[in-house]
Amino acid sequence: MNNILLNEQLKSFLNEDIGTGDLSSELIFEDDTMGKGGFLAKTDGVICGMFLIKAVYEAYGDCNVSVKLNVADGDAVKKGDVLAEVSGRVITLLSCERIILNLMQRMSGIATICRQLVDNLDDPSIKIVDTRKTLPGLRMLDKYAVTCGGAYNHRIGLYDGVMLKDNHIAFSGSITKAVETARAKLGHMVKIEVETETAEQVKEAVSAGADVIMFDNRTPEEIKELVKLVPSNIITEVSGGVTPESISGFKGCGANYISTGYMTHSVKPLDISFNTIGGIKM
């Protein structure tokens, strides 16, 4: 986690929400009014983003809030669990509440989906990875949440890995031409992945020297045949329309990775609330 970037993002989120001040809290409470509160899980799931509680308060400019974390990122939680207890200036607690909840709910939702995907696949020989289908501005947090759910990160952006998709290949004229052109200009530390849909394309990608071959929108039965065309030194990846409901069908398909954007673009936020200590309902 890039702490410098995180702090900048949190300040931006706070500025968007608070603007010139929290009218509701600042009109009612004195600056030195103190209070206590707790973050409560309102449904079962996998928690993520616990570090944000303290980080948001500090980005707001208040380093004096006491934070007691009762769970850690990646933990399974139950409805009614008190995730964290905080005490400090009431204005700080209330002004930061929504930013903390928005981020934690989304991240925990992602972690929960990832855990479901891993459990439903039930195949330790295949790693599940995310995609670039993240919410703009939240990629760092989205991808961190993926790892808390037991899955892995694909490339972070366009800058740290070469993926030659159908449009790259079409504009280049062929898989071979696209790979050769990229390879001639690329350093040895970066892999080249090629998206394929047919046996002929797989064979061409192998001959062209691809490091990773993706089987795009292929059925588990098709993949079992396509992996036979790929030498063991080349990584294979399944992608396209994979959901918690369909992923079990890919168990034992022979691929090394399954990538899916479902975990980040179809996330259902985990229900978490913030209450005064006296207002927490178990």
Secondary structure, DSSP 8 states (H G I E B T S, - for coil): --HHHHHHHHHHHHHHHHTT--HHHHHHS-TT-EEEEEEEE-S-EE---THHHHHHHHHHT----EEEE-S-TT-EE-TT-EEEEEEEEHHHHHHHHHHHHHHHHHHHHHHHHHHHHHHHH--TTSEEE--S---TT-HHHHHHHHHHTT-B---SSTTS-EEE-HHHHHHHSSHHHHHHHHHHH--TTS-EEEEE-SHHHHHHHHHHT-SEEEEET--HHHHHHHGGGS-TTSEEEEESS--TTTGGGGTTS--SEEE-SHHHHS-----EEEEEGGG---
